[in-house]
Amino acid sequence: MTKRLIWALLAFAVLAAMAGYQLGDASFVVNGSRVEMRMVVWILLGGFALKSLIAWGRYKAEEASEDSEKHPD
């Protein structure tokens, strides 16, 4: 699972770098203020990365609790 997490985080980083390079100064207006598209993409990818880290932490916690149930010391 750790190897998959590293690959996922690396993929998010590559996508964020590509978005920063490709989108450049592209922006749109929301309620009268200008919002850069790359910031929206970076926030979205950051959310996915955070979700992946939370899922990994939950997996590790469940794995640890299963081990403690099998081998109570």
ABEGO torsion letter per residue (X at the ends): XAAAAAAAAAAAAAAAAAAAAAAEABBBBBGGBBBBAAAAAAAAAAAAAAAAAAAAAAAAAAAAAAAAAABBX
